[in-house]
Amino acid sequence: MTINAAPRRVGVVMPLLLDFVLPLGVYYGLRAAGVDQWWSLLWSAAVPAATVVVRLVRTRSLDFLALLILSMIALGMALSVLTGDPRTLLIREAWVGMLGGLIGVWLLASVVYGRPALMVIFRSFVLIKAGQDGLHAWEGRWHRDAAFRHGLRVLTVVWGVASLLNALAQLAFAYVLPIDAAPVAMQACWPVIAAPLFFFHLAYTKRHGLRA
């Protein structure tokens, strides 16, 4: 049991290290070594680009989202090379983060039109946990349980607002903060928002019986 748990923990921690910790370590490590802001940001931006390429090679499949992110990173690097402006790299990263903002808009729009998007997202988790019969029972509550419908709408709104807030905060930090302060502030946005969000999610779904 302990042997099986270790790979799962590594699978959770490793993406966090690659996507959040390693780019910051590269940037501030180079700055401490006396490298200027432009080169430090350029090399730190190369880290997520490299991880996307490695994932594409390992999976041997075309992932549209991964290709989009890689294209935006490459475009930001090219613009920065042309302008020589480190702020351009920060703004590029913030606009990549706006993809999460679009997800937030989608979540909020789904509350108004049709079923909340979280119901679609939860579907695979419910199927794994409760099986096909449990999934049918869970989805059937939408038609007969007003509290269930209200709870899913509230939860979807909270996730949508959090996603949009994260994207807008990163964009604001990229434009207004000093360049050496912006990377850590931008990387800290989602963990700071996500920690209370996950606690709220767990408590709310349990209290209102939204789990399968």
DRENDO-1510 file (C-alpha; in Angstrom, 1 decimal, always signed):
<recs>
REC; n; res; u; v; w
REC; 1; MET; +0.0; +0.0; +0.0 .
REC; 2; THR; +2.8; +2.4; +0.9 .
REC; 3; ILE; +4.7; +1.4; -2.3 .
REC; 4; ASN; +1.6; +2.2; -4.5 .
REC; 5; ALA; +1.0; +5.5; -2.7 .
REC; 6; ALA; +4.5; +6.9; -3.4 .
REC; 7; PRO; +4.2; +7.1; -7.2 .
REC; 8; ARG; +0.8; +8.8; -6.8 .
REC; 9; ARG; +2.4; +11.4; -4.5 .
REC; 10; VAL; +5.2; +11.9; -7.0 .
REC; 11; GLY; +2.7; +12.3; -9.8 .
REC; 12; VAL; +1.0; +15.1; -7.9 .
REC; 13; VAL; +4.1; +16.9; -6.7 .
REC; 14; MET; +6.2; +16.7; -9.8 .
REC; 15; PRO; +3.9; +18.9; -12.0 .
REC; 16; LEU; +3.8; +21.5; -9.2 .
REC; 17; LEU; +7.6; +21.5; -9.1 .
REC; 18; LEU; +8.0; +21.8; -12.9 .
REC; 19; ASP; +5.2; +24.4; -13.5 .
REC; 20; PHE; +5.6; +26.6; -10.4 .
REC; 21; VAL; +8.8; +26.1; -8.4 .
REC; 22; LEU; +11.4; +25.4; -11.1 .
REC; 23; PRO; +10.7; +28.5; -13.2 .
REC; 24; LEU; +11.0; +30.7; -10.1 .
REC; 25; GLY; +14.2; +28.9; -9.1 .
REC; 26; VAL; +15.7; +29.5; -12.5 .
REC; 27; TYR; +14.7; +33.2; -12.5 .
REC; 28; TYR; +15.8; +34.1; -9.0 .
REC; 29; GLY; +18.9; +31.9; -9.2 .
REC; 30; LEU; +20.1; +33.6; -12.3 .
REC; 31; ARG; +19.3; +37.0; -10.8 .
REC; 32; ALA; +21.3; +36.2; -7.7 .
REC; 33; ALA; +24.2; +35.2; -10.0 .
REC; 34; GLY; +24.1; +38.7; -11.6 .
REC; 35; VAL; +22.2; +37.8; -14.8 .
REC; 36; ASP; +20.0; +40.7; -16.0 .
REC; 37; GLN; +16.2; +40.5; -15.9 .
REC; 38; TRP; +15.7; +39.9; -19.6 .
REC; 39; TRP; +17.9; +36.8; -19.8 .
REC; 40; SER; +16.6; +35.5; -16.4 .
REC; 41; LEU; +13.0; +35.7; -17.6 .
REC; 42; LEU; +13.9; +34.2; -20.9 .
REC; 43; TRP; +15.5; +31.1; -19.4 .
REC; 44; SER; +12.7; +30.8; -16.8 .
REC; 45; ALA; +10.1; +30.9; -19.6 .
REC; 46; ALA; +12.0; +28.1; -21.4 .
REC; 47; VAL; +11.2; +25.8; -18.5 .
REC; 48; PRO; +7.5; +25.4; -19.1 .
REC; 49; ALA; +8.1; +25.3; -22.8 .
REC; 50; ALA; +10.5; +22.3; -22.3 .
REC; 51; THR; +8.0; +20.5; -20.1 .
REC; 52; VAL; +5.3; +20.9; -22.7 .
REC; 53; VAL; +7.6; +19.5; -25.4 .
REC; 54; VAL; +8.6; +16.5; -23.1 .
REC; 55; ARG; +4.9; +15.7; -22.4 .
REC; 56; LEU; +4.1; +15.8; -26.1 .
REC; 57; VAL; +7.0; +13.5; -26.9 .
REC; 58; ARG; +6.2; +11.1; -24.1 .
REC; 59; THR; +2.4; +10.8; -24.9 .
REC; 60; ARG; +3.1; +10.8; -28.7 .
REC; 61; SER; -0.1; +12.5; -29.3 .
REC; 62; LEU; -1.2; +16.0; -30.4 .
REC; 63; ASP; -2.7; +18.0; -27.5 .
REC; 64; PHE; -4.3; +21.1; -28.8 .
REC; 65; LEU; -4.1; +22.9; -25.5 .
REC; 66; ALA; -0.4; +22.0; -25.1 .
REC; 67; LEU; +0.4; +23.2; -28.6 .
REC; 68; LEU; -1.5; +26.4; -28.0 .
REC; 69; ILE; +0.5; +27.1; -24.8 .
REC; 70; LEU; +3.7; +26.2; -26.6 .
REC; 71; SER; +2.9; +28.6; -29.4 .
REC; 72; MET; +2.1; +31.5; -27.1 .
REC; 73; ILE; +5.3; +30.9; -25.2 .
REC; 74; ALA; +7.3; +30.9; -28.4 .
REC; 75; LEU; +5.5; +34.0; -29.6 .
REC; 76; GLY; +6.2; +35.8; -26.3 .
REC; 77; MET; +9.9; +34.8; -26.5 .
REC; 78; ALA; +10.1; +36.1; -30.1 .
REC; 79; LEU; +8.5; +39.4; -29.2 .
REC; 80; SER; +10.8; +39.8; -26.3 .
REC; 81; VAL; +13.8; +39.1; -28.5 .
REC; 82; LEU; +12.6; +41.8; -30.9 .
REC; 83; THR; +11.9; +44.4; -28.2 .
REC; 84; GLY; +14.6; +43.4; -25.7 .
REC; 85; ASP; +12.0; +44.2; -23.0 .
REC; 86; PRO; +11.7; +41.9; -20.0 .
REC; 87; ARG; +8.2; +43.3; -19.3 .
REC; 88; THR; +7.1; +41.7; -22.6 .
REC; 89; LEU; +7.9; +38.2; -21.3 .
REC; 90; LEU; +5.9; +38.9; -18.1 .
REC; 91; ILE; +2.9; +40.1; -20.1 .
REC; 92; ARG; +3.1; +37.1; -22.4 .
REC; 93; GLU; +3.0; +34.8; -19.4 .
REC; 94; ALA; +0.0; +36.6; -18.0 .
REC; 95; TRP; -1.9; +36.3; -21.3 .
REC; 96; VAL; -1.2; +32.6; -21.3 .
REC; 97; GLY; -2.8; +32.6; -17.9 .
REC; 98; MET; -5.8; +34.2; -19.4 .
REC; 99; LEU; -6.7; +30.8; -20.8 .
REC; 100; GLY; -7.8; +30.0; -17.2 .
REC; 101; GLY; -9.9; +33.2; -17.4 .
REC; 102; LEU; -11.7; +31.9; -20.4 .
REC; 103; ILE; -12.5; +28.7; -18.5 .
REC; 104; GLY; -13.9; +30.9; -15.7 .
REC; 105; VAL; -16.1; +32.7; -18.3 .
REC; 106; TRP; -17.3; +29.4; -19.6 .
REC; 107; LEU; -18.1; +28.2; -16.1 .
REC; 108; LEU; -20.1; +31.3; -15.3 .
REC; 109; ALA; -21.9; +31.2; -18.7 .
REC; 110; SER; -22.9; +27.6; -18.1 .
REC; 111; VAL; -24.9; +28.6; -15.0 .
REC; 112; VAL; -27.1; +30.8; -17.2 .
REC; 113; TYR; -27.4; +28.6; -20.2 .
REC; 114; GLY; -28.1; +24.9; -19.6 .
REC; 115; ARG; -26.6; +22.8; -16.9 .
REC; 116; PRO; -23.6; +24.0; -14.9 .
REC; 117; ALA; -20.3; +23.1; -16.4 .
REC; 118; LEU; -19.1; +21.4; -13.1 .
REC; 119; MET; -21.8; +18.8; -13.6 .
REC; 120; VAL; -20.1; +17.8; -16.9 .
REC; 121; ILE; -16.7; +17.9; -15.3 .
REC; 122; PHE; -17.9; +15.9; -12.2 .
REC; 123; ARG; -19.4; +13.2; -14.5 .
REC; 124; SER; -16.2; +11.2; -15.0 .
REC; 125; PHE; -15.3; +11.3; -11.2 .
REC; 126; VAL; -18.8; +10.1; -10.3 .
REC; 127; LEU; -18.6; +7.3; -12.9 .
REC; 128; ILE; -15.3; +6.1; -11.4 .
REC; 129; LYS; -16.5; +6.3; -7.8 .
REC; 130; ALA; -20.1; +5.0; -8.2 .
REC; 131; GLY; -20.2; +3.1; -11.5 .
REC; 132; GLN; -22.7; +3.5; -14.3 .
REC; 133; ASP; -25.8; +3.0; -12.0 .
REC; 134; GLY; -24.5; +5.5; -9.5 .
REC; 135; LEU; -23.9; +8.0; -12.3 .
REC; 136; HIS; -27.5; +7.6; -13.6 .
REC; 137; ALA; -28.8; +8.1; -10.1 .
REC; 138; TRP; -26.6; +11.2; -9.5 .
REC; 139; GLU; -27.6; +12.8; -12.8 .
REC; 140; GLY; -31.2; +12.0; -12.2 .
REC; 141; ARG; -31.2; +14.3; -9.2 .
REC; 142; TRP; -31.0; +17.2; -11.5 .
REC; 143; HIS; -34.6; +16.7; -12.6 .
REC; 144; ARG; -36.1; +16.1; -9.2 .
REC; 145; ASP; -34.0; +17.9; -6.6 .
REC; 146; ALA; -34.1; +21.7; -6.6 .
REC; 147; ALA; -31.5; +21.9; -3.8 .
REC; 148; PHE; -29.1; +19.7; -5.9 .
REC; 149; ARG; -29.5; +22.1; -8.9 .
REC; 150; HIS; -29.0; +25.2; -6.7 .
REC; 151; GLY; -25.9; +23.7; -5.1 .
REC; 152; LEU; -24.2; +22.8; -8.4 .
REC; 153; ARG; -24.9; +26.3; -9.7 .
REC; 154; VAL; -23.4; +27.9; -6.6 .
REC; 155; LEU; -20.3; +25.7; -6.8 .
REC; 156; THR; -19.9; +26.5; -10.5 .
REC; 157; VAL; -20.1; +30.2; -9.9 .
REC; 158; VAL; -17.5; +30.0; -7.1 .
REC; 159; TRP; -15.1; +28.1; -9.4 .
REC; 160; GLY; -15.7; +30.5; -12.3 .
REC; 161; VAL; -15.1; +33.6; -10.2 .
REC; 162; ALA; -11.9; +32.1; -8.8 .
REC; 163; SER; -10.6; +31.2; -12.2 .
REC; 164; LEU; -11.3; +34.6; -13.6 .
REC; 165; LEU; -9.9; +36.3; -10.5 .
REC; 166; ASN; -6.6; +34.4; -10.9 .
REC; 167; ALA; -6.2; +35.3; -14.5 .
REC; 168; LEU; -7.0; +39.0; -13.9 .
REC; 169; ALA; -4.7; +39.2; -10.9 .
REC; 170; GLN; -1.8; +37.7; -12.9 .
REC; 171; LEU; -2.4; +40.2; -15.7 .
REC; 172; ALA; -2.4; +43.1; -13.3 .
REC; 173; PHE; +0.8; +42.0; -11.6 .
REC; 174; ALA; +2.5; +41.6; -14.9 .
REC; 175; TYR; +1.8; +45.2; -15.8 .
REC; 176; VAL; +2.2; +47.1; -12.5 .
REC; 177; LEU; +4.6; +45.3; -10.2 .
REC; 178; PRO; +8.4; +45.7; -10.4 .
REC; 179; ILE; +9.9; +43.1; -12.7 .
REC; 180; ASP; +11.8; +41.3; -9.9 .
REC; 181; ALA; +8.6; +41.1; -7.8 .
REC; 182; ALA; +6.2; +40.1; -10.5 .
REC; 183; PRO; +7.2; +36.4; -11.2 .
REC; 184; VAL; +6.7; +35.2; -7.6 .
REC; 185; ALA; +3.5; +37.2; -7.3 .
REC; 186; MET; +2.1; +35.7; -10.5 .
REC; 187; GLN; +3.1; +32.2; -9.6 .
REC; 188; ALA; +1.6; +32.6; -6.1 .
REC; 189; CYS; -1.8; +33.7; -7.4 .
REC; 190; TRP; -3.4; +30.3; -8.0 .
REC; 191; PRO; -2.1; +28.5; -4.9 .
REC; 192; VAL; -3.3; +31.4; -2.7 .
REC; 193; ILE; -6.8; +31.3; -4.4 .
REC; 194; ALA; -6.9; +27.5; -4.8 .
REC; 195; ALA; -6.2; +26.5; -1.1 .
REC; 196; PRO; -9.4; +28.1; +0.3 .
REC; 197; LEU; -11.3; +27.2; -2.8 .
REC; 198; PHE; -10.6; +23.4; -2.4 .
REC; 199; PHE; -11.5; +23.6; +1.3 .
REC; 200; PHE; -14.8; +25.3; +0.4 .
REC; 201; HIS; -15.4; +22.8; -2.3 .
REC; 202; LEU; -15.0; +19.8; +0.0 .
REC; 203; ALA; -17.1; +21.3; +2.8 .
REC; 204; TYR; -19.8; +22.5; +0.5 .
REC; 205; THR; -20.2; +19.3; -1.5 .
REC; 206; LYS; -20.4; +17.3; +1.7 .
REC; 207; ARG; -22.8; +19.7; +3.5 .
REC; 208; HIS; -25.2; +19.9; +0.6 .
REC; 209; GLY; -25.0; +16.3; -0.5 .
REC; 210; LEU; -23.6; +16.9; -4.0 .
REC; 211; ARG; -21.3; +13.9; -3.9 .
REC; 212; ALA; -22.2; +10.6; -5.4 .
</recs>
